[in-house]
Amino acid sequence: MNIILTILSVFFLATFVKSFLKCKHEKKIIFIYRSFIGLVFIFSGFVKAVDPLGYTYKIIDYFTAFGLESLNNFAFLLAIFFSTVEFIIGFMLLLNVKAKIAAIIVFIFMLGFTPLTLILAITNPVSDCGCFGDALVITNWQTFWKNIVIFIPSLYLLLNRKKLVSSIGNIKQIGIIGVGVLSIIYVSIYSYKNLPIIDFRPYKIGNNILALSKEFYELNDSIPLEKVIIDAIPTDKREYIAESTYLYEKNGVVKEFTEIPDSTWEWKETKTNVISEGYKPPIHDFSIYNDTEGDITDVILNDTGYVYLLVSYKINKSNFLGFEKATQLAIDCKNKNIKFICLTASTDNDILELKDSLNNKFNFRINNEISAQTETIYYYEKDGEVQEFTENEQPDSDDWVLVGEEQVGSEQVKESTDGFPFKFYSTDETTLKTIIRANPGIVLLKHGTIINKWHYNNFPDKCDL
């Protein structure tokens, strides 16, 4: 990618300078510049339009990084707006319809976004800019240089916009633009209400999750983790090594974990510290577990039968009618002895509320078992200050004096799944959003291969395989 950007930079800079030296190929230069920007903007707008929910997630990531979470409700509308505007600008330039207006808009675009992407490259609040969706992932620095490349021809077209003359009549030009606007908006709405018409993610139909993550584990076993040894390995042969930490909240307290905690905690953010750049497998963060059975990822991916995965990254933000349809399908799967499970990043309370709602609809037999748990709290004193310590904690020095202890009891509700057609398992929220662009959505697996995917608007009634 860096080589391509360098070549394009040299080409556009050279032709830009040459154009002011009585160049005889002015029309060709205008055509090349107009076509190049047009194709780039059409591609950028289209790959966003086919995955409007994915682009919405990216905009929310930026809002979160800059402390603008209050604007999250506008993210979807902004996703539709930006993808439409980008596509239409490219459409106008490529077809040379109202190209003068397009040239002005492109330059304003680049005048605003070029310095912005420089700030993003320096601060790096979000690792992937999302400018080409999941179709082409580039770094923030590559995004900045990409904008520099586009800025040169956009400035040329602005200065020579009077020469962007079309042979098509004014009314026809407006009609062509209208068709383009309606078409790209239709693509966005259709992809939102169903699933992306083109899936650029590693979890697309036909891909094998096990195979796309297997190479990572093989490399992980063969390459040592010591930084000194890593630096001695050529970059293209290194393993991509990263440490992830997870920020979760419970009772107003945010805590950082190295492993995903139990479902009583609510996910806030995932941080990734890259130890070694190198080969990064397409899928490296897929896991399925719960407190009772532990990690069952390998069991699910190696199952030679069919497995339905009901995916909901947040139950309290999901479509309840979709869960009703999924439950009907799960009942049919249970009767036919076909595995059906739910993956979510929701808390236990959200899961219990959903179960209660579904129970009111389907009248399942659900029995709650209450188990008592006790924990010892120790009180230590130092310099007149008394502090609490749990059983797993110790004072930081011998100056602390034990002054008392207390047994604290708590009750934990363990819900029996008698009659309920599926179980709930935990998976990282970002991973769930990547797997399917629907909340809820269903993925059909067989031996780790994705056989099919459904939006909640299109759930099957029965598991007829």
N, C-alpha and C positions, 0 to 999 in steps of 0.2 A: 504493500500500500504506500509506503514512504517513497519508493522508487517512482511509482506512478504519479504521485503528487509532485515530485521534483521535476519529472519530465514535462508535466502539464504547466508547471510554473514557468519553466524556461521557455516553452513554446509560446505561451500567452504573453509573456513579458517581451519576447523578441518581436512577435507580430505587432504588439501594441506600439512599441517604439518605432518599428518600421512603417507603420501606417501614417505617421506624421512626417515621413521623409518621401513624400510624393510617391506612395506605393501604387502600383498599377492593379493590384489585386484587391481593391477595397471591397468590392461586392462579395468576393469569396471569403474574405475575413469576416464580414458581417454575417454571412450565411453560416460559417463555422461557429462563430461565437454564439449566434442565436440558437443554433441547433444544439450546441453543447449545453448551454444553460437550460434550454428547454427540456432536454432529455434528463438532466440531473434533477430538475424540479419535478418533472412528471414521475420519475422513479421514486423520489423522496416522498412525494405526496401520496402516491399509490400504495406503497408498502405500509404507510401509516393508516390509510383508509381501509385496507383489508384487515387491519387489526386495531380498530379504534379503542378497544378496552386496554390493549397492551400499551398504546400510546398514552392513554389516560393514566395508567400506573406510573409511567415515566414522568409525566408532568407532576403527579403527586409526589414522586421522589424528590423533584426539584423544589416543590413547595415546602416539603419537610426539611430539606437541607438548608433552606433559607428562612426557616421559621414562619412560613406563610400557610400553615395548616388551615387557617380560616378560609382559604380560597379553594380548598379541596373539592367543594361542591360544584365549582365551575370547571373542573379539570376535563370532564367529558365534553362539554360544549367547546372548550378551547381545542381539544383534540380534533374534533370535527372541523372546526374553523381553520386551524393551521394546515391540516392535511388537504382541505378543499382549496385554500388559497394557493398553497404550493403547487398543487396539481394544475390549477387553472392558469397560473403564471407560466408554467412550462408549456401548457397546452397552447396558450396564445402566442408564445415565442416560436414554438416549433412549427405551428401552422401559419404564422405570420398574420394573425388576426388581432387587430387592435394592439399591435406589437409596440407602438410608441408608449402607450399607457403601461404595458407590461414591463418595458425597459425602465421606466421611472420607478415602478413598484419594486422591481428586482434590486435596483440600486439602493432604495430606502431600506429594503430588507437587509442587504449586505452591510450597509452603513451602520445598522443597529446591531446585527448579530455577530459581526466580525470582532469588535472589541469585547462583546459579551462572552464569546467563546474563548477569547484570550484569558479573561478573568476565570472562566471555568477550568481552563487548562492549568492555570497556576494554582487555584484553590482545590480543584478536583473534588467537588462535593458529591458528585455522582460519577462512577467509573465509566459508564457508557452513556454517551450523549443522547442516543436514541434517534439521531437524525435520519437514519435509514431503517428504523425499526429493528426487527430481528433478522432482516434480510442481509444486512451488512453491518456488523458491529465494529466500530472504530473507536480509538481512544480520544480523549479530549484534545490532546495536542494535534492529532491527525485531523480532527474536526476544525480546529483553528486554521491549519494550513490548507485544508479543503476550501474554507471560506476565503482565504487569501487568493487561491487559484480562481475562484468564481468572481471575486471582487474586480479583478483586472478586466475580463471581458464585459462585466456589467457596467463598469465605468466607460468603456469604449462605446457600448451600445447607447448609454445615456447621452454621450457627447455627439453621437451620430444618429440619434433617434429620428430626425427628420428624413433620414434615408430609408427608414423602415416602412416602405410603401407596399400596400397590398393591392392585388388586382381584383379582390372580392369586394362587392358592394357593402356599404355600411350596415344595412339591415341584416344581410346574410352573415356578416361577421358577428353581430350581436346574437343572432340565432345560433351560430356555431358555439359561441361561448356559453349560451344558455343550456345547450345540449350537454356540453362538457360538465357544467356545474351540477345539473340534475343527475348525470351518470355517476359522478364520483360520490355524491351524497347518497345515492341509492346503494352503491357498493358499501359505504360505511354503515348505513342502517341495516342492510342485509347481513353483513358480517357481525354486527352487534347482536341482532336478534337470533342469529343462528350460530355459526362459528366462522372464523376467518376463511374466506374462499381459497386462500393460499396460506399454508401453514409453514412458516420458516423456522419454527422451534424444534429442538431435538426430540420433543414428545409428539411428533406428527405420526399419523397413521402409517403403519408399515415398519416403523423403527423399533428396534429391540433395546429396551432399557438396560438389560443386563450386558449386552454387547457394547453399548456406548459408554458404559461405566467400567467395564471389565479391564480395559487397558490401563486405566488409572490405578487399579489395585495391583496389577502386575508390576507396573513401574514403581509403585509405592513400596513393594517388597524388594525391589532390586537396587534401588538407589538410596544411599544413606542420607540422613537428615542433617548431618553436621554442615554448617554454613561454609566452612573452609573447603570441604570436599565438593560441595555444590558449586562453588565459584570456579573450581577447576574443570567442571564439565561444560562442554560447548552448549550454548543456549538452546539450540534446536534439538539437543539430545537430553536436556534436563527434564525432570519431572516438574510439573506445576505443583508447588507445595504452598498451602495456605492454612492459616489457623482462623477458624470462625468463632466468634463469641456472640451470644444472644442476649439482648436486653428484653426482660420480661417484667410485667407489673402485676402486683397483687396487693390489694388493700391500700392502694396509694403509694406503695413502695416499689421502686424500680431497682432491679438487681441484674447483674451480669453473670451469665452462665457460659461454661465451655461446652456443655451438652444441653439439649433441649429439656427443660424441666417438665414436671407433670402438668396435666391439663387445667389445673387450678390457676395457673399463671397465664396472663394475657400477653401475647407477643407485641413488642413495640418496634424493635429494629434488629437487623442482623449486620454485624461488622465483620469484615474479612481482612486479615492481615496477611499479605502475600510475602512468603519467605523466599520463594524461588520462582522466577518467571520461567516459563518453558511450556511443555505440552500440557494443555488443559483439556481434559475429556469433555465432550458435549454434555454429559450428565455426570455430576459429581456430588450432588447434594440430595439424592433421593433416598428417603428412609421411611419405614412404617413401623410404629411401635405403640404399645400402651403399657400402663403400669402393671397389668396382670400378666401379659404374655411376653413382655419385653420387645425386642427388635425382631420382627418377622419379615423383614425386607426380602431376604434370600428365599424364604418359604414361598412368598407370593410370586416372586420373579421366576422361580424354578418350578412352579406348579404347571404340570403338563395339561391340566384342564383349563376351562374358561373361568376367568375371575372378573367380576364387575367391581369397579372402583367408583364409588359415589364421592365426588370431590367438592368440598365446600371450604374455602379458605376462612370464611367467617360466617357462622350460622346466623348470627343476628343481623347480617346484611344480605342474607340469601332470599331467594324467591320461595315462599312457603308452598305454593302450589306445585313447584318443581319437586319439593320433598315429598309431597303427597303422591305425585306420579312415580317417583323413585321408590317409595315404599310399596306401592302396588307391584312394581317390577320385582322388588326384593322378595315379596311374598311368593310370587311365582317361581323365583329362583330357589327359594328355600324348599318349596314343594318338589322341585325337580333336582334337588341336591346339587345346585350350582352355587359356587362361592360368591358372596356379595358382601362387601365391607364399605365403610365410610371413612374417608381421610379428611381431617380438619385440623385447623390450628386454633380452634375455639376453646373456651374454658369449660370446665365441668358444669357450671351453672347454665351456660348457653345450651349445652348438650341436654341437660335435664329438662330445660324449658321446652326444647324441641320435642323430646320424647313425650312429655306431658301433652303437648299439642297433638302429636300424632296418635297418642293413646286415646285422646278424646274423639279422634276421627275414626280409628280402626278398632278400638276397644281391645288392646293387647293386655295380656296378663303380665303385670310388672310388680315384682316384690322388692321392697327396700329392706336391706339388712343394715342395722346400725351397729358399728363396732367402736368400742371405746379405746382410746389411746392415751397414754400418759407420758409426760416428759418432765425431767427434773431441771429446775432453774436454780442456779447457785448465785448467792449474793456475796460480793467481795467489797471490802472497804479499803480506801487508801486516801490519806490526807483529808479525812472527813467526807469523802465522796463515796457513795455506794453505787455499784454498777452490777447489772445482771449478766450472767454468762450461762450458755446452754451446756449440755453434756459434751458437745463436740468442740467447745471453745475453752481456751485457757487464758488467764491473765498474762500480760506481756512482761511481768517482772515478779520477783518474790516479795515486793513491797505490799502487794495486795493481801489482805487477811480475810479468810472465809468467815462471814458473820451469820450465815443462815442458808437454808435451802428450802425449796417448795416443790411439791408435786402438782403439776398443772395437767388437767385432763381435757380431752377434746373428743368429740364424736365425729365419726366419719361414716358417711352414707355410702354403702356399697350396693349398687343397683343390680338386681338379677335381670338377666335378659330373657327370661322365660316368655315365649310368645313373641318377642320382638325379633323381626326378621334379619337384622344386621347389627354388627358391632361397630364401635367407633375407635379409630386409631389416630395418632398424632403424626403430622408431617409439617415441615417448615412452611410458613405462609407464602413466602416468595416462590417456593417450589410449586405449591398448589396453584398459584396464579399463572405460573408458566405452563403447567401441564395442560390446562384447559381454560379457555376464556368464557367461562360461565359459572354462575354461583347459584345453585349447584350445577355440576356437569357430571357426565358419566363416561368412564373410559373402560373399554373391554380389553382384557389382556389374555394372552395364552402363551405360556412359557416365556414371559417377559416381553413378548411382541405386542404392540398396540394394534389391535384388530379393528377397532372402531371407536369413535367419540361422538357424544351427543350433547347438544345444548338442552337446557331444561324445557325449551319450547318444542323440542323434537324427541323427547324420551320415548323409547319403545314401550308398548303396553305389556308385552310378554317377552321372556328370554327364549325366543325361538331361534336356536342356533343351527 
